[in-house]
Each structure stands twice: as structure tokens, then as C-alpha cells.
């Protein structure tokens, strides 16, 4: 990421909050960014901008909720991913793969 220019404006200083303004969604989900967002909430509150602090806190909660949902669904799908990958590399037969897919399908999100 080039910090010399952002949206056509020269960047001369900053970084007190880990350059939150430059973070994409994946970067915002990193623990260091969440910590910086929490500090940002405190500063916004100190400045008297409770409404913006609440929105920032809501962003933190959305990030945490999404992370949990992603983790749970990913863990539930691990058996499926394993079976398809092993089938495609000829390590298991089609029947074994289908059995794993059906197992997931019949168990829903809880595999």
C-alpha cells in the first residue's frame, strides 16, 4: 500500500490508529485493527461524538460476529473440502467423496 497519496491527496503524517482509513475489509478484521478501532471509539467519545463512536463500536461488533460465523461455517465445511480435494487428487474414490457430501447435506450446517 502506498501511503504517499490517498484519494488524490498527499499524505504527510498520521498512523496513530494504524492507518484505519486505508484498511480494506480483510485488514479491518485483523486483531491489530480491532484494537485500533476500540481506541478510536474512546477518542470519539472524548471528542463528544457519541453517535460516531457507537457506529464505530457497531463496526467492531460486526467484524467479530462475521469472524465467528466464518470460523464456524468453515469448520463445518472442512470435511467437504477435504473429501473433494482428496477425490480430485485421486486419493479417495467417488463413493467416499459422495458419502462425505451427503453426510454434510443431511447434517446441515452442523455437518
N, CA and C atoms as an extended XYZ file, in Angstrom:
333
Properties=species:S:1:pos:R:3:atomname:S:1:resname:S:1:resid:I:1 pbc="F F F"
N         0.842       -1.169        0.000 N   UNK     1
C         0.000        0.000        0.000 CA  UNK     1
C         0.889        1.233        0.000 C   UNK     1
N         0.584        2.182       -0.870 N   UNK     2
C         1.375        3.396       -0.988 CA  UNK     2
C         0.744        4.492       -0.140 C   UNK     2
N         1.476        4.943        0.877 N   UNK     3
C         0.952        5.960        1.773 CA  UNK     3
C         1.340        7.370        1.343 C   UNK     3
N         1.944        7.529        0.156 N   UNK     4
C         2.318        8.867       -0.264 CA  UNK     4
C         1.127        9.648       -0.792 C   UNK     4
N         0.105        8.936       -1.260 N   UNK     5
C        -1.090        9.609       -1.755 CA  UNK     5
C        -2.309        8.754       -1.486 C   UNK     5
N        -3.387        9.409       -1.085 N   UNK     6
C        -4.644        8.718       -0.807 CA  UNK     6
C        -5.780        9.560       -1.336 C   UNK     6
N        -6.553        8.996       -2.253 N   UNK     7
C        -7.669        9.695       -2.887 CA  UNK     7
C        -7.229       11.041       -3.461 C   UNK     7
N        -6.037       11.046       -4.056 N   UNK     8
C        -5.539       12.240       -4.702 CA  UNK     8
C        -4.942       13.273       -3.771 C   UNK     8
N        -4.858       12.975       -2.501 N   UNK     9
C        -4.328       13.924       -1.517 CA  UNK     9
C        -3.015       13.381       -0.966 C   UNK     9
N        -2.012       14.239       -0.882 N   UNK    10
C        -0.735       13.822       -0.312 CA  UNK    10
C        -0.897       13.499        1.163 C   UNK    10
N        -0.242       12.434        1.581 N   UNK    11
C        -0.279       12.011        2.977 CA  UNK    11
C         1.053       12.403        3.603 C   UNK    11
N         0.989       13.250        4.621 N   UNK    12
C         2.217       13.729        5.241 CA  UNK    12
C         2.452       13.133        6.621 C   UNK    12
N         1.393       12.792        7.337 N   UNK    13
C         1.570       12.260        8.676 CA  UNK    13
C         0.374       11.388        9.027 C   UNK    13
N         0.355       10.908       10.249 N   UNK    14
C        -0.754       10.075       10.699 CA  UNK    14
C        -0.239        8.742       11.183 C   UNK    14
N        -1.115        7.812       11.271 N   UNK    15
C        -0.733        6.477       11.675 CA  UNK    15
C        -0.986        6.171       13.125 C   UNK    15
N        -1.552        7.118       13.859 N   UNK    16
C        -1.811        6.884       15.284 CA  UNK    16
C        -2.756        5.713       15.516 C   UNK    16
N        -3.562        5.422       14.523 N   UNK    17
C        -4.541        4.338       14.641 CA  UNK    17
C        -4.284        3.260       13.595 C   UNK    17
N        -3.026        3.090       13.223 N   UNK    18
C        -2.664        2.049       12.265 CA  UNK    18
C        -3.213        2.286       10.876 C   UNK    18
N        -3.420        3.541       10.536 N   UNK    19
C        -3.949        3.908        9.225 CA  UNK    19
C        -5.265        3.200        8.918 C   UNK    19
N        -6.190        3.256        9.871 N   UNK    20
C        -7.506        2.634        9.673 CA  UNK    20
C        -8.177        3.118        8.394 C   UNK    20
N        -7.929        4.363        8.047 N   UNK    21
C        -8.581        4.943        6.864 CA  UNK    21
C        -8.198        4.232        5.572 C   UNK    21
N        -7.099        3.502        5.576 N   UNK    22
C        -6.638        2.804        4.373 CA  UNK    22
C        -7.004        1.324        4.353 C   UNK    22
N        -7.539        0.811        5.441 N   UNK    23
C        -7.757       -0.629        5.572 CA  UNK    23
C        -8.919       -1.100        4.696 C   UNK    23
N        -8.694       -2.238        4.033 N   UNK    24
C        -9.814       -2.890        3.363 CA  UNK    24
C       -10.481       -3.821        4.382 C   UNK    24
N       -11.535       -4.472        3.985 N   UNK    25
C       -12.310       -5.293        4.913 CA  UNK    25
C       -11.449       -6.379        5.561 C   UNK    25
N       -10.657       -7.070        4.764 N   UNK    26
C        -9.803       -8.129        5.326 CA  UNK    26
C        -8.843       -7.577        6.357 C   UNK    26
N        -8.270       -6.421        6.091 N   UNK    27
C        -7.328       -5.818        7.030 CA  UNK    27
C        -8.028       -5.342        8.298 C   UNK    27
N        -9.266       -4.867        8.167 N   UNK    28
C       -10.022       -4.431        9.346 CA  UNK    28
C       -10.315       -5.584       10.290 C   UNK    28
N       -10.349       -6.797        9.759 N   UNK    29
C       -10.662       -7.967       10.581 CA  UNK    29
C        -9.453       -8.461       11.382 C   UNK    29
N        -8.284       -7.896       11.140 N   UNK    30
C        -7.082       -8.288       11.873 CA  UNK    30
C        -7.174       -7.781       13.323 C   UNK    30
N        -6.655       -8.559       14.274 N   UNK    31
C        -6.718       -8.145       15.682 CA  UNK    31
C        -6.145       -6.755       15.945 C   UNK    31
N        -5.061       -6.390       15.274 N   UNK    32
C        -4.476       -5.063       15.499 CA  UNK    32
C        -5.423       -3.959       15.059 C   UNK    32
N        -6.165       -4.188       13.983 N   UNK    33
C        -7.126       -3.183       13.530 CA  UNK    33
C        -8.297       -3.064       14.499 C   UNK    33
N        -8.745       -4.191       15.035 N   UNK    34
C        -9.840       -4.148       16.009 CA  UNK    34
C        -9.392       -3.366       17.244 C   UNK    34
N        -8.165       -3.581       17.682 N   UNK    35
C        -7.632       -2.814       18.813 CA  UNK    35
C        -7.608       -1.323       18.502 C   UNK    35
N        -7.174       -0.989       17.300 N   UNK    36
C        -7.149        0.417       16.905 CA  UNK    36
C        -8.552        1.002       16.803 C   UNK    36
N        -9.507        0.217       16.351 N   UNK    37
C       -10.891        0.678       16.306 CA  UNK    37
C       -11.424        0.942       17.712 C   UNK    37
N       -11.065        0.078       18.651 N   UNK    38
C       -11.501        0.272       20.040 CA  UNK    38
C       -10.926        1.564       20.619 C   UNK    38
N        -9.685        1.855       20.293 N   UNK    39
C        -9.070        3.103       20.743 CA  UNK    39
C        -9.746        4.293       20.052 C   UNK    39
N       -10.085        4.116       18.792 N   UNK    40
C       -10.787        5.166       18.050 CA  UNK    40
C       -12.119        5.482       18.720 C   UNK    40
N       -12.837        4.455       19.166 N   UNK    41
C       -14.110        4.661       19.873 CA  UNK    41
C       -13.885        5.565       21.081 C   UNK    41
N       -12.846        5.277       21.848 N   UNK    42
C       -12.552        6.076       23.037 CA  UNK    42
C       -12.279        7.532       22.679 C   UNK    42
N       -11.526        7.762       21.624 N   UNK    43
C       -11.213        9.124       21.207 CA  UNK    43
C       -12.468        9.852       20.736 C   UNK    43
N       -13.290        9.170       19.977 N   UNK    44
C       -14.529        9.799       19.511 CA  UNK    44
C       -15.424       10.180       20.690 C   UNK    44
N       -15.457        9.318       21.697 N   UNK    45
C       -16.227        9.625       22.904 CA  UNK    45
C       -15.646       10.844       23.613 C   UNK    45
N       -14.331       10.908       23.728 N   UNK    46
C       -13.678       12.057       24.365 CA  UNK    46
C       -13.970       13.357       23.621 C   UNK    46
N       -14.077       13.278       22.299 N   UNK    47
C       -14.365       14.454       21.492 CA  UNK    47
C       -15.842       14.846       21.543 C   UNK    47
N       -16.662       13.992       22.192 N   UNK    48
C       -18.084       14.284       22.307 CA  UNK    48
C       -18.939       13.776       21.160 C   UNK    48
N       -18.396       12.875       20.356 N   UNK    49
C       -19.121       12.336       19.210 CA  UNK    49
C       -19.596       10.911       19.509 C   UNK    49
N       -20.504       10.828       20.464 N   UNK    50
C       -21.022        9.526       20.902 CA  UNK    50
C       -21.678        8.755       19.762 C   UNK    50
N       -22.387        9.464       18.881 N   UNK    51
C       -23.067        8.786       17.779 CA  UNK    51
C       -22.077        8.102       16.835 C   UNK    51
N       -20.980        8.786       16.545 N   UNK    52
C       -19.974        8.196       15.659 CA  UNK    52
C       -19.211        7.103       16.394 C   UNK    52
N       -19.002        7.283       17.679 N   UNK    53
C       -18.369        6.238       18.491 CA  UNK    53
C       -19.233        4.981       18.488 C   UNK    53
N       -20.554        5.157       18.599 N   UNK    54
C       -21.467        3.994       18.574 CA  UNK    54
C       -21.398        3.278       17.225 C   UNK    54
N       -21.346        4.044       16.144 N   UNK    55
C       -21.235        3.416       14.824 CA  UNK    55
C       -19.915        2.667       14.687 C   UNK    55
N       -18.860        3.227       15.235 N   UNK    56
C       -17.558        2.554       15.186 CA  UNK    56
C       -17.594        1.284       16.037 C   UNK    56
N       -18.235        1.365       17.199 N   UNK    57
C       -18.386        0.179       18.044 CA  UNK    57
C       -19.224       -0.879       17.331 C   UNK    57
N       -20.232       -0.440       16.609 N   UNK    58
C       -21.059       -1.375       15.846 CA  UNK    58
C       -20.228       -2.065       14.763 C   UNK    58
N       -19.323       -1.318       14.129 N   UNK    59
C       -18.427       -1.919       13.144 CA  UNK    59
C       -17.589       -3.020       13.786 C   UNK    59
N       -17.062       -2.760       14.992 N   UNK    60
C       -16.284       -3.765       15.717 CA  UNK    60
C       -17.136       -5.010       15.968 C   UNK    60
N       -18.368       -4.807       16.392 N   UNK    61
C       -19.262       -5.941       16.663 CA  UNK    61
C       -19.578       -6.715       15.397 C   UNK    61
N       -19.763       -6.027       14.283 N   UNK    62
C       -20.000       -6.703       13.001 CA  UNK    62
C       -18.787       -7.544       12.605 C   UNK    62
N       -17.606       -6.987       12.788 N   UNK    63
C       -16.380       -7.714       12.444 CA  UNK    63
C       -16.281       -8.981       13.283 C   UNK    63
N       -16.504       -8.853       14.584 N   UNK    64
C       -16.416      -10.024       15.469 CA  UNK    64
C       -17.476      -11.063       15.122 C   UNK    64
N       -18.687      -10.604       14.852 N   UNK    65
C       -19.769      -11.524       14.503 CA  UNK    65
C       -19.454      -12.250       13.201 C   UNK    65
N       -18.980      -11.497       12.214 N   UNK    66
C       -18.637      -12.113       10.926 CA  UNK    66
C       -17.510      -13.122       11.101 C   UNK    66
N       -16.521      -12.782       11.906 N   UNK    67
C       -15.392      -13.699       12.129 CA  UNK    67
C       -15.863      -15.005       12.733 C   UNK    67
N       -16.755      -14.910       13.701 N   UNK    68
C       -17.294      -16.119       14.347 CA  UNK    68
C       -18.078      -16.949       13.342 C   UNK    68
N       -18.931      -16.292       12.569 N   UNK    69
C       -19.737      -17.015       11.575 CA  UNK    69
C       -18.858      -17.690       10.527 C   UNK    69
N       -17.847      -16.970       10.064 N   UNK    70
C       -16.931      -17.524        9.071 CA  UNK    70
C       -16.198      -18.730        9.645 C   UNK    70
N       -15.730      -18.608       10.880 N   UNK    71
C       -14.994      -19.697       11.520 CA  UNK    71
C       -15.871      -20.944       11.664 C   UNK    71
N       -17.098      -20.769       12.129 N   UNK    72
C       -17.997      -21.907       12.339 CA  UNK    72
C       -18.324      -22.578       11.008 C   UNK    72
N       -18.700      -21.795       10.004 N   UNK    73
C       -19.063      -22.391        8.712 CA  UNK    73
C       -17.859      -23.062        8.066 C   UNK    73
N       -16.716      -22.430        8.168 N   UNK    74
C       -15.503      -23.025        7.613 CA  UNK    74
C       -15.193      -24.366        8.273 C   UNK    74
N       -15.280      -24.408        9.597 N   UNK    75
C       -15.031      -25.669       10.306 CA  UNK    75
C       -16.042      -26.732        9.897 C   UNK    75
N       -17.302      -26.333        9.724 N   UNK    76
C       -18.324      -27.293        9.323 CA  UNK    76
C       -18.075      -27.837        7.919 C   UNK    76
N       -17.492      -27.027        7.054 N   UNK    77
C       -17.254      -27.436        5.671 CA  UNK    77
C       -15.921      -28.156        5.467 C   UNK    77
N       -15.083      -28.218        6.493 N   UNK    78
C       -13.765      -28.834        6.342 CA  UNK    78
C       -13.829      -30.250        5.799 C   UNK    78
N       -14.764      -31.060        6.279 N   UNK    79
C       -14.893      -32.428        5.787 CA  UNK    79
C       -15.234      -32.479        4.307 C   UNK    79
N       -16.091      -31.566        3.873 N   UNK    80
C       -16.462      -31.473        2.456 CA  UNK    80
C       -15.243      -31.094        1.630 C   UNK    80
N       -14.551      -30.048        2.062 N   UNK    81
C       -13.386      -29.593        1.312 CA  UNK    81
C       -12.323      -30.691        1.228 C   UNK    81
N       -12.122      -31.383        2.342 N   UNK    82
C       -11.148      -32.485        2.379 CA  UNK    82
C       -11.537      -33.565        1.375 C   UNK    82
N       -12.803      -33.964        1.391 N   UNK    83
C       -13.257      -35.040        0.503 CA  UNK    83
C       -13.116      -34.662       -0.963 C   UNK    83
N       -13.516      -33.449       -1.326 N   UNK    84
C       -13.426      -33.037       -2.730 CA  UNK    84
C       -11.957      -32.936       -3.155 C   UNK    84
N       -11.130      -32.369       -2.308 N   UNK    85
C        -9.713      -32.237       -2.647 CA  UNK    85
C        -9.060      -33.605       -2.813 C   UNK    85
N        -9.349      -34.509       -1.889 N   UNK    86
C        -8.750      -35.845       -1.965 CA  UNK    86
C        -9.295      -36.617       -3.169 C   UNK    86
N       -10.569      -36.442       -3.482 N   UNK    87
C       -11.140      -37.100       -4.664 CA  UNK    87
C       -10.468      -36.578       -5.936 C   UNK    87
N       -10.336      -35.266       -6.040 N   UNK    88
C        -9.737      -34.664       -7.235 CA  UNK    88
C        -8.274      -35.058       -7.411 C   UNK    88
N        -7.601      -35.393       -6.323 N   UNK    89
C        -6.204      -35.816       -6.440 CA  UNK    89
C        -6.089      -37.345       -6.452 C   UNK    89
N        -7.228      -38.019       -6.590 N   UNK    90
C        -7.298      -39.477       -6.710 CA  UNK    90
C        -6.818      -40.204       -5.456 C   UNK    90
N        -6.971      -39.579       -4.298 N   UNK    91
C        -6.605      -40.223       -3.038 CA  UNK    91
C        -7.758      -41.015       -2.435 C   UNK    91
N        -8.984      -40.657       -2.821 N   UNK    92
C       -10.175      -41.405       -2.387 CA  UNK    92
C       -11.077      -41.599       -3.590 C   UNK    92
N       -11.980      -42.562       -3.483 N   UNK    93
C       -12.908      -42.827       -4.571 CA  UNK    93
C       -14.115      -41.898       -4.540 C   UNK    93
N       -14.846      -41.905       -5.642 N   UNK    94
C       -16.038      -41.059       -5.770 CA  UNK    94
C       -17.063      -41.378       -4.686 C   UNK    94
N       -17.238      -42.667       -4.383 N   UNK    95
C       -18.226      -43.070       -3.380 CA  UNK    95
C       -17.904      -42.480       -2.007 C   UNK    95
N       -16.632      -42.468       -1.661 N   UNK    96
C       -16.208      -41.910       -0.374 CA  UNK    96
C       -16.484      -40.410       -0.334 C   UNK    96
N       -16.184      -39.727       -1.438 N   UNK    97
C       -16.452      -38.298       -1.512 CA  UNK    97
C       -17.946      -38.024       -1.381 C   UNK    97
N       -18.747      -38.750       -2.142 N   UNK    98
C       -20.200      -38.541       -2.107 CA  UNK    98
C       -20.744      -38.814       -0.711 C   UNK    98
N       -20.215      -39.808       -0.053 N   UNK    99
C       -20.660      -40.111        1.312 CA  UNK    99
C       -20.407      -38.917        2.230 C   UNK    99
N       -19.276      -38.258        2.076 N   UNK   100
C       -18.960      -37.080        2.906 CA  UNK   100
C       -19.867      -35.905        2.554 C   UNK   100
N       -20.142      -35.728        1.267 N   UNK   101
C       -21.041      -34.646        0.841 CA  UNK   101
C       -22.450      -34.878        1.374 C   UNK   101
N       -22.909      -36.123        1.301 N   UNK   102
C       -24.237      -36.455        1.815 CA  UNK   102
C       -24.300      -36.311        3.337 C   UNK   102
N       -23.228      -36.678        3.987 N   UNK   103
C       -23.153      -36.524        5.440 CA  UNK   103
C       -23.345      -35.055        5.812 C   UNK   103
N       -22.654      -34.173        5.096 N   UNK   104
C       -22.810      -32.741        5.363 CA  UNK   104
C       -24.229      -32.287        5.039 C   UNK   104
N       -24.711      -32.684        3.877 N   UNK   105
C       -26.048      -32.268        3.459 CA  UNK   105
C       -27.101      -32.696        4.474 C   UNK   105
N       -27.013      -33.921        4.954 N   UNK   106
C       -28.004      -34.428        5.891 CA  UNK   106
C       -27.863      -33.830        7.287 C   UNK   106
N       -26.658      -33.360        7.604 N   UNK   107
C       -26.440      -32.741        8.903 CA  UNK   107
C       -26.604      -31.249        8.893 C   UNK   107
N       -26.842      -30.675        7.711 N   UNK   108
C       -26.985      -29.238        7.612 CA  UNK   108
C       -25.684      -28.524        7.975 C   UNK   108
N       -25.826      -27.355        8.569 N   UNK   109
C       -24.668      -26.536        8.904 CA  UNK   109
C       -23.822      -27.179        9.998 C   UNK   109
N       -24.362      -28.156       10.690 N   UNK   110
C       -23.601      -28.796       11.754 CA  UNK   110
C       -22.835      -30.029       11.282 C   UNK   110
N       -22.904      -30.295        9.972 N   UNK   111
C       -22.129      -31.397        9.388 CA  UNK   111
C       -22.308      -32.635       10.132 C   UNK   111
